[in-house]
Amino acid sequence: MTSLKHCPAPAKLNLFLHVNGRRPDGYHLLQTVFQLVDYGDSLDFTLRDDDQIRRVTPLPGVPEQSDLIIRAARLLQAEVLRRSGQLPRGVDIAVTKRLPMGGGLGGGSSDAATTLMVLNHLWQAGLSREELMALGLPLGADIPFFIFGQTAFAEGVGEALQPVEAADCWYVVIEPGVEVPTAAIFSSEHLTRDTPPVIMSDFSSHLANRQDRKEFGKNDLQQVATQLFPPVAEAVAWLAAYGDARMTGSGACVFCALASEAEAAAVLKQVPAKWQAWKARALHQHPLNAML
């Protein structure tokens, strides 16, 4: 096999995101539930006759050499060389980008994870899921989750993952039209870093016993992001009319869970034209799980 086309790189939502503390090295201690959804980017991979790794799609604001896709591919290529003594063939990678940068949806991390999974398959590298997760972690804390490949309760900096059940629902997601830099949120003096830790069964019990549409926990980053970026606050306030709306990740996208596709479609029709918005269903498994 020399190519694989239309390989999905799905978005993630943080159903809640608590900041519990900060490590001596500056990294924040987090707890969250990562939820995959059936909306995201798509990548095409075509093996070359040399050993060059190239991105053949221009991405404004993302130089090829610093793109997580390219860095992930080169990291795996070097690992294959280390293990086998042979350098695998290069690859041309085309990207169909749907997820916004700075949206809190994990787009770059998901692209990198898909790259690692697909090239592990095309190169017949034989790395296990756990080995790919460890390889991807230095590139980004969200990358191991996408390779983990299922709804997860996450702790640490986001790399300590356990499978968890979440609601089988639909989401409406709004892009408020701003890019939120993660560093600006985590470095803010207004960010609280002392939310008491929860355990996974707290989330599961809430899901089983809730009597209303209130979601579990909160997003500790939301207060900072809404202060710094008023369009995020406006989107949260608008979507809150339809359920418990909140921001995902460090922003800027906001979402709300709906019980059915029909409900999600009805809300989507009402979204003001100044915003981009879409609906997506919760995914319990990554579409590429069968590769590992």
KAZI-V646726 format. One record per residue. N is the residue number from 0. RES is the residue in one letter. SS is DSSP state (a for helix, b for strand, c for the rest). PSI is psi in whole degrees, 0 to 359 (* if undefined). NEAR is the number of other C-alpha atoms within 8 Angstrom. Layout:
BEGIN
N;RES;SS;PSI;NEAR + N;RES;SS;PSI;NEAR
END
This chain:
BEGIN
0;M;c;130;4 + 1;T;c;354;6 + 2;S;b;155;9 + 3;L;b;128;10 + 4;K;b;156;7 + 5;H;b;46;7 + 6;C;b;122;11 + 7;P;b;144;11 + 8;A;b;86;13 + 9;P;b;156;13 + 10;A;b;163;15 + 11;K;b;152;10 + 12;L;b;143;12 + 13;N;b;107;11 + 14;L;b;330;11 + 15;F;b;166;12 + 16;L;b;108;15 + 17;H;b;138;13 + 18;V;b;113;13 + 19;N;b;346;13 + 20;G;b;192;10 + 21;R;b;134;9 + 22;R;c;162;8 + 23;P;c;332;5 + 24;D;c;2;4 + 25;G;c;343;6 + 26;Y;c;144;8 + 27;H;b;144;11 + 28;L;b;124;12 + 29;L;b;158;14 + 30;Q;b;138;16 + 31;T;b;165;13 + 32;V;b;121;12 + 33;F;b;129;13 + 34;Q;b;120;15 + 35;L;b;148;15 + 36;V;b;159;13 + 37;D;b;52;10 + 38;Y;b;134;7 + 39;G;b;198;13 + 40;D;b;172;15 + 41;S;b;140;12 + 42;L;b;144;15 + 43;D;b;137;13 + 44;F;b;127;12 + 45;T;b;118;10 + 46;L;b;144;10 + 47;R;c;173;10 + 48;D;c;355;6 + 49;D;c;196;6 + 50;D;c;15;10 + 51;Q;c;141;8 + 52;I;b;119;11 + 53;R;b;142;10 + 54;R;b;120;11 + 55;V;c;3;8 + 56;T;c;124;7 + 57;P;c;136;5 + 58;L;c;106;6 + 59;P;c;130;5 + 60;G;c;357;4 + 61;V;c;93;7 + 62;P;c;144;8 + 63;E;a;319;8 + 64;Q;a;335;6 + 65;S;a;358;8 + 66;D;c;133;9 + 67;L;a;329;11 + 68;I;a;310;10 + 69;I;a;318;14 + 70;R;a;321;11 + 71;A;a;316;14 + 72;A;a;318;13 + 73;R;a;325;9 + 74;L;a;316;9 + 75;L;a;321;12 + 76;Q;a;317;10 + 77;A;a;325;9 + 78;E;a;321;8 + 79;V;a;317;13 + 80;L;a;317;11 + 81;R;a;321;8 + 82;R;a;322;6 + 83;S;a;342;6 + 84;G;c;3;7 + 85;Q;c;136;7 + 86;L;c;121;9 + 87;P;c;162;9 + 88;R;c;150;11 + 89;G;c;180;12 + 90;V;b;142;12 + 91;D;b;130;13 + 92;I;b;122;13 + 93;A;b;141;10 + 94;V;b;127;11 + 95;T;b;108;7 + 96;K;c;120;8 + 97;R;c;333;6 + 98;L;c;133;10 + 99;P;c;151;9 + 100;M;c;145;8 + 101;G;c;29;13 + 102;G;c;351;16 + 103;G;c;15;13 + 104;L;c;357;13 + 105;G;c;26;10 + 106;G;a;309;15 + 107;G;a;320;9 + 108;S;a;320;12 + 109;S;a;320;14 + 110;D;a;317;14 + 111;A;a;320;15 + 112;A;a;317;15 + 113;T;a;320;15 + 114;T;a;313;11 + 115;L;a;317;13 + 116;M;a;316;13 + 117;V;a;316;12 + 118;L;a;328;12 + 119;N;a;324;12 + 120;H;a;310;10 + 121;L;a;323;10 + 122;W;c;357;8 + 123;Q;c;46;7 + 124;A;c;330;9 + 125;G;c;14;6 + 126;L;c;142;7 + 127;S;c;169;7 + 128;R;a;315;9 + 129;E;a;322;7 + 130;E;a;320;8 + 131;L;a;322;13 + 132;M;a;315;13 + 133;A;a;323;9 + 134;L;a;322;9 + 135;G;a;337;14 + 136;L;a;316;12 + 137;P;c;339;7 + 138;L;c;331;9 + 139;G;c;137;8 + 140;A;c;338;10 + 141;D;c;343;12 + 142;I;a;316;15 + 143;P;a;325;14 + 144;F;a;314;14 + 145;F;a;326;13 + 146;I;a;324;13 + 147;F;a;317;10 + 148;G;c;19;10 + 149;Q;b;164;13 + 150;T;c;132;15 + 151;A;b;141;13 + 152;F;b;122;13 + 153;A;b;143;14 + 154;E;b;183;12 + 155;G;b;229;10 + 156;V;c;11;10 + 157;G;c;3;13 + 158;E;c;344;12 + 159;A;b;106;8 + 160;L;b;139;11 + 161;Q;b;139;7 + 162;P;b;142;8 + 163;V;c;149;9 + 164;E;c;140;7 + 165;A;c;176;8 + 166;A;c;143;6 + 167;D;c;92;7 + 168;C;c;181;10 + 169;W;b;156;14 + 170;Y;b;145;13 + 171;V;b;129;15 + 172;V;b;132;12 + 173;I;b;133;12 + 174;E;b;110;13 + 175;P;c;359;12 + 176;G;c;14;7 + 177;V;c;153;10 + 178;E;c;123;9 + 179;V;c;114;13 + 180;P;c;126;8 + 181;T;a;319;9 + 182;A;a;324;6 + 183;A;a;329;8 + 184;I;a;310;13 + 185;F;a;338;8 + 186;S;c;358;7 + 187;S;c;139;8 + 188;E;c;347;4 + 189;H;c;356;5 + 190;L;c;124;12 + 191;T;c;141;7 + 192;R;c;29;8 + 193;D;c;28;7 + 194;T;c;129;9 + 195;P;c;139;5 + 196;P;c;148;7 + 197;V;c;171;6 + 198;I;c;161;6 + 199;M;a;324;8 + 200;S;a;337;6 + 201;D;a;315;8 + 202;F;a;313;9 + 203;S;a;320;11 + 204;S;a;319;8 + 205;H;a;317;9 + 206;L;a;321;10 + 207;A;a;332;6 + 208;N;a;358;6 + 209;R;c;140;8 + 210;Q;c;347;4 + 211;D;c;196;4 + 212;R;c;17;7 + 213;K;c;132;7 + 214;E;c;166;7 + 215;F;c;139;9 + 216;G;c;213;7 + 217;K;c;179;9 + 218;N;b;107;12 + 219;D;c;340;10 + 220;L;c;344;12 + 221;Q;a;319;11 + 222;Q;a;319;8 + 223;V;a;313;11 + 224;A;a;320;15 + 225;T;a;332;11 + 226;Q;a;319;8 + 227;L;a;331;6 + 228;F;c;90;10 + 229;P;a;327;8 + 230;P;a;329;10 + 231;V;a;314;16 + 232;A;a;320;11 + 233;E;a;319;8 + 234;A;a;319;11 + 235;V;a;314;13 + 236;A;a;320;9 + 237;W;a;313;7 + 238;L;a;338;11 + 239;A;a;344;10 + 240;A;a;344;6 + 241;Y;a;358;8 + 242;G;c;194;11 + 243;D;c;88;10 + 244;A;c;143;13 + 245;R;b;167;11 + 246;M;b;151;14 + 247;T;c;141;17 + 248;G;c;220;13 + 249;S;c;13;15 + 250;G;c;171;16 + 251;A;c;350;17 + 252;C;c;146;14 + 253;V;b;154;16 + 254;F;b;165;14 + 255;C;b;137;14 + 256;A;b;137;11 + 257;L;b;153;12 + 258;A;c;333;8 + 259;S;c;164;8 + 260;E;a;324;10 + 261;A;a;317;6 + 262;E;a;316;9 + 263;A;a;319;14 + 264;A;a;322;9 + 265;A;a;318;8 + 266;V;a;318;10 + 267;L;a;323;11 + 268;K;a;336;6 + 269;Q;a;349;6 + 270;V;c;129;8 + 271;P;c;144;5 + 272;A;c;342;5 + 273;K;c;347;4 + 274;W;c;148;10 + 275;Q;b;142;9 + 276;A;b;158;10 + 277;W;b;164;8 + 278;K;b;152;12 + 279;A;b;151;11 + 280;R;b;147;11 + 281;A;b;136;13 + 282;L;b;134;12 + 283;H;c;338;8 + 284;Q;b;148;9 + 285;H;c;139;11 + 286;P;c;338;6 + 287;L;c;12;11 + 288;N;a;326;9 + 289;A;a;346;5 + 290;M;a;342;7 + 291;L;c;*;7
END
